[in-house]
Amino acid sequence: MHDLVFRTALYTAVLGAVVAIGAPCQAAPKGKQIAALDTTNAEVRRSVFSGNELRLTYFYTVNSDCSSGPLVDVRIVKPPANGELSFQELRSRVEFKKDHFRAHCNGKLVDAIGAFYTSRDNFTGTDKMQIEVDYKTGFVRRYSLIIDVR
């Protein structure tokens, strides 16, 4: 399962903030180069009760006309030790910060991939995992997901 690649349409707000794991994902502005792999501190931290499913974040790309961008690939780099990480195609609203170059798309419904975590029954403590997302725009980003399970 470590090497499973989930290909899906993305274009939504990262868990209300993830891109609270980092920042919402979108195509680069024209003329701007993007690094092939961005390993900056893209970290998402969430809390959940043991055994409950937690929606971690959404991944998406947005074109300048606010339509869905290219499909993304998600790869699990390091799986959770005490639970399961899953991905699901869904629809969500775009939410960028006011100063983002795609902020004019805020509120639009887009196709997205949601990342979900469920701990093992009766597990409490911290679970950590890493994923990489290829946005198909020349941009690949690594995310560290940290879940406090109570």
Beta strands, then each sheet from edge to edge (+ up, - down):
strand 1: 5-8
strand 2: 37-38
strand 3: 43-48
strand 4: 53-59
strand 5: 72-78
strand 6: 83-93
strand 7: 109-119
strand 8: 125-134
strand 9: 140-149
sheet 1: 1+ 5- 8+ 9- 2-
sheet 2: 1+ 5- 8+ 9- 3-
sheet 3: 4+ 7- 6+
end
